[in-house]
Amino acid sequence: MKRVLFMGTPDFAVSHLDILLNRGDEVIGVVTQPDKPAGRGHQYSPPPVKSKALTHHIPVYQPLNKSELESLVIYLNPDIIIVVAFGMLISNAIVNGFFCLNVHASLLPKYRGAAPIQYSILEGNSETGVSIMVIDEKMDTGPVILSKSISIDPTDNAGDLFDKLSVIGPEALSEALSLIRNKREKIDIIYQDEAKATYTKKLKKEDGKLDLSISPQEIVLKVRAMNPWPGAYVYVDDLLVKVIKAAVDDHGNIKILEVQPANKRKMTYDEYLRGNKPII
């Protein structure tokens, strides 16, 4: 049985750690990001992967930089490293010295980088998926061992797609690991076509600001892509209002369906209009 070191941080990574534990893999440790302040009290909160690992009595490591990570990996000397939304680039020393797999939430080479789920919606795709990739020295450029695709429903937001990919990602990872371990089966590795590569950037809060001059279709895509984070929003006078749901009506016009004014609950747009100025 191979000794597995798992690297991951958010909820998306938890289901992948679960599948390793369910398979009976020897997970020798979990590496995740440091605890961060959260909520109004700014109390430090552990990453979801840390919480999951501790319930299974798996050692947890939270290196502060690449140097600490590199020293840790050399010390633990795993047979395989599995990376799922870890949040820190893996150094070339680790990549060249160990066998590293990454679960990436897109059909590579499309949407390399930090926000593939959001970009797949933002650009109006009808399909996305996950890719199990061997990590090399560049970002998301390594050969793909296996990929699985799903459809994007017209009403899916990023949270919905996140949930769907959290199901097929672990399935794909488990299948890829079985292929690797069963040496009698040939693995059809796919080398990525650089001519078809596209990239995403890490989203910031300001990326959610809506430009109401773009087409109604583009507004709807952005509202879906930015939900739940960073959230699509507009300012009505000085009031920040998140647009939770929107659609294009039968006449091709934008129709706001659900909003959330700052520091208030979510509400229908009709409720909002009873005491506030229209957004559009």
KEKOLBA-500884 format. One record per residue (C-alpha): x, y, z; chain. Coordinates in pm, whole numbers. Layout:
N
> X/Y/Z/A .
...
This chain:
280
> 0/0/0/A .
> 138/338/-99/A .
> 190/609/161/A .
> -23/909/60/A .
> 33/1271/160/A .
> -279/1478/100/A .
> -267/1854/36/A .
> -593/2049/34/A .
> -779/2326/212/A .
> -1148/2410/131/A .
> -1469/2207/132/A .
> -1402/2092/-224/A .
> -1098/1900/-100/A .
> -1283/1726/185/A .
> -1474/1482/-36/A .
> -1146/1381/-200/A .
> -985/1308/136/A .
> -1298/1107/222/A .
> -1259/885/-83/A .
> -898/805/10/A .
> -1006/705/361/A .
> -1294/497/226/A .
> -1056/319/-12/A .
> -831/228/279/A .
> -532/423/151/A .
> -259/493/405/A .
> -286/871/448/A .
> 28/959/643/A .
> -61/1325/679/A .
> -269/1619/562/A .
> -111/1948/462/A .
> -338/2251/462/A .
> -336/2629/492/A .
> -298/2798/833/A .
> -608/2873/1040/A .
> -757/3212/954/A .
> -978/3461/1139/A .
> -1343/3437/1040/A .
> -1676/3589/1133/A .
> -1751/3908/1320/A .
> -1543/3803/1619/A .
> -1243/3728/1395/A .
> -1178/3407/1585/A .
> -936/3171/1417/A .
> -1111/2893/1227/A .
> -949/2576/1089/A .
> -974/2489/718/A .
> -1241/2225/644/A .
> -976/1968/549/A .
> -804/2010/886/A .
> -1128/1947/1072/A .
> -1192/1632/868/A .
> -838/1501/920/A .
> -849/1552/1296/A .
> -1171/1352/1326/A .
> -980/1060/1172/A .
> -668/1122/1387/A .
> -455/1201/1082/A .
> -151/1425/1148/A .
> -210/1779/1018/A .
> 66/2012/898/A .
> 25/2383/819/A .
> 346/2519/668/A .
> 372/2896/634/A .
> 577/2905/315/A .
> 724/2697/33/A .
> 1047/2635/222/A .
> 864/2486/518/A .
> 649/2277/282/A .
> 953/2144/99/A .
> 1127/2044/423/A .
> 810/1874/546/A .
> 764/1667/230/A .
> 1128/1555/231/A .
> 1092/1451/596/A .
> 767/1257/542/A .
> 892/1100/217/A .
> 553/991/77/A .
> 508/754/-215/A .
> 247/981/-371/A .
> 122/1336/-310/A .
> -237/1425/-395/A .
> -317/1795/-428/A .
> -675/1928/-429/A .
> -730/2305/-403/A .
> -436/2342/-166/A .
> -375/2714/-217/A .
> 4/2713/-241/A .
> 220/2642/-545/A .
> 424/2324/-519/A .
> 797/2385/-559/A .
> 997/2228/-840/A .
> 1202/2038/-582/A .
> 886/1857/-468/A .
> 752/1809/-822/A .
> 1080/1663/-945/A .
> 1140/1450/-638/A .
> 796/1298/-580/A .
> 500/1167/-778/A .
> 232/1436/-746/A .
> -128/1423/-867/A .
> -367/1718/-886/A .
> -746/1720/-909/A .
> -834/2025/-1119/A .
> -1192/2146/-1157/A .
> -1200/2188/-1534/A .
> -1147/1993/-1853/A .
> -785/2083/-1912/A .
> -629/2262/-2093/A .
> -929/2495/-2052/A .
> -940/2712/-1743/A .
> -605/2656/-1582/A .
> -553/2854/-1264/A .
> -744/2945/-950/A .
> -1108/2997/-1057/A .
> -1206/2735/-1318/A .
> -1557/2680/-1179/A .
> -1653/3047/-1196/A .
> -1500/3100/-1539/A .
> -1677/2799/-1689/A .
> -2009/2967/-1605/A .
> -1896/3323/-1678/A .
> -1804/3230/-2033/A .
> -2131/3050/-2100/A .
> -2010/2691/-2122/A .
> -2261/2406/-2125/A .
> -2007/2149/-2004/A .
> -1722/2126/-1756/A .
> -1561/1856/-1546/A .
> -1253/1748/-1354/A .
> -907/1645/-1468/A .
> -665/1419/-1279/A .
> -327/1556/-1376/A .
> 36/1476/-1303/A .
> 187/1794/-1162/A .
> 485/1934/-1347/A .
> 689/2253/-1308/A .
> 426/2490/-1454/A .
> 73/2570/-1339/A .
> -181/2305/-1449/A .
> 18/2203/-1755/A .
> 98/1841/-1671/A .
> -28/1531/-1854/A .
> -386/1424/-1779/A .
> -443/1068/-1660/A .
> -820/1082/-1656/A .
> -1105/1332/-1691/A .
> -1479/1326/-1626/A .
> -1732/1571/-1767/A .
> -2072/1699/-1653/A .
> -2327/1936/-1804/A .
> -2379/2287/-1670/A .
> -2750/2354/-1627/A .
> -2876/2698/-1737/A .
> -2957/2790/-1376/A .
> -2643/2651/-1211/A .
> -2442/2898/-1009/A .
> -2084/2843/-894/A .
> -2202/2687/-568/A .
> -2420/2436/-755/A .
> -2133/2344/-985/A .
> -1897/2317/-690/A .
> -2131/2058/-535/A .
> -2152/1857/-857/A .
> -1776/1854/-906/A .
> -1726/1757/-542/A .
> -1901/1432/-633/A .
> -1734/1343/-962/A .
> -1388/1463/-853/A .
> -1340/1191/-590/A .
> -1478/932/-831/A .
> -1224/1035/-1094/A .
> -942/1039/-838/A .
> -1027/689/-716/A .
> -1041/559/-1072/A .
> -707/719/-1158/A .
> -538/572/-850/A .
> -671/228/-940/A .
> -527/264/-1291/A .
> -189/365/-1150/A .
> -177/76/-906/A .
> -295/-186/-1152/A .
> 15/-194/-1367/A .
> -140/-453/-1596/A .
> -365/-185/-1745/A .
> -228/68/-1989/A .
> -290/429/-1892/A .
> -370/652/-2189/A .
> -200/970/-2073/A .
> -311/1281/-2259/A .
> -57/1558/-2307/A .
> -224/1897/-2304/A .
> -252/2100/-2623/A .
> -97/2437/-2541/A .
> -277/2598/-2835/A .
> -609/2531/-2660/A .
> -502/2644/-2313/A .
> -694/2919/-2132/A .
> -626/3070/-1792/A .
> -824/3202/-1497/A .
> -720/3446/-1229/A .
> -783/3433/-855/A .
> -1104/3623/-787/A .
> -1117/3929/-564/A .
> -1413/4097/-402/A .
> -1418/4373/-663/A .
> -1458/4116/-942/A .
> -1819/4079/-835/A .
> -1915/4437/-923/A .
> -2177/4437/-1198/A .
> -2148/4656/-1505/A .
> -2512/4711/-1598/A .
> -2417/4833/-1946/A .
> -2326/4482/-2063/A .
> -2587/4260/-2224/A .
> -2863/4098/-2015/A .
> -2720/3756/-2099/A .
> -2377/3859/-1971/A .
> -2528/4000/-1651/A .
> -2704/3670/-1581/A .
> -2385/3472/-1642/A .
> -2191/3695/-1403/A .
> -2458/3670/-1134/A .
> -2445/3290/-1157/A .
> -2064/3275/-1173/A .
> -2009/3499/-871/A .
> -2260/3321/-644/A .
> -2181/3250/-363/A .
> -1842/3428/-365/A .
> -1747/3703/-423/A .
> -2111/3776/-503/A .
> -2239/3995/-787/A .
> -2329/4338/-656/A .
> -2427/4694/-744/A .
> -2442/5018/-552/A .
> -2778/5194/-530/A .
> -2674/5537/-405/A .
> -2441/5427/-123/A .
> -2615/5096/-51/A .
> -2439/4777/-162/A .
> -2692/4529/-297/A .
> -2598/4173/-393/A .
> -2784/4029/-689/A .
> -2848/3665/-602/A .
> -3059/3559/-900/A .
> -3140/3715/-1236/A .
> -3286/3605/-1568/A .
> -3354/3729/-1918/A .
> -3726/3781/-1981/A .
> -3923/3696/-2297/A .
> -3840/4038/-2443/A .
> -3463/3999/-2394/A .
> -3446/4233/-2095/A .
> -3274/4170/-1764/A .
> -3506/4060/-1483/A .
> -3378/4077/-1124/A .
> -3529/3796/-916/A .
> -3353/3791/-579/A .
> -3127/4034/-395/A .
> -2959/4090/-59/A .
> -2900/4446/63/A .
> -2595/4493/287/A .
> -2650/4355/640/A .
> -2996/4227/554/A .
> -3151/3894/458/A .
> -3202/3767/106/A .
> -3533/3878/-44/A .
> -3725/3879/-369/A .
> -3675/4182/-589/A .
> -4042/4273/-537/A .
> -3985/4283/-160/A .
> -3678/4498/-208/A .
> -3867/4752/-424/A .
> -4119/4822/-148/A .
> -3872/5045/32/A .
> -3578/5095/-201/A .
> -3483/5245/-536/A .
> -3473/5013/-840/A .
> -3139/4859/-930/A .
> -3200/4904/-1301/A .
